[in-house]
Amino acid sequence: MKKIEKEIEKYLDEIRPALKNHGGDLNLKSIDQKKGIIRIELIGGCAHCQMADVTIKAGIEAYLKQHLSWLKKVEAI
């Protein structure tokens, strides 16, 4: 695992308990540092939740942007 992946996984591990409280989780799928995009897959209860877009933008993306200066957006695949 590359250094950037380890760093991102560390931050995602801090988010995971909140997702797991709602029966879900996420997987890191890809990182495009040049474009500033991280792609994730929501799984479990989060995969089909009506609030998934809010969770991604207001939760996951906002949190990661606090720690990763190069990040522009988080996309769900």
Number of C-alpha atoms within 10 A of each C-alpha: 5 6 8 12 12 11 12 16 15 11 15 18 12 10 17 16 13 13 17 15 10 12 13 18 21 19 14 15 12 14 17 10 13 8 11 14 17 20 16 18 15 21 16 14 15 20 17 11 15 9 10 16 14 12 16 18 14 11 14 20 20 16 16 20 14 9 12 16 9 13 20 15 17 19 16 16 10
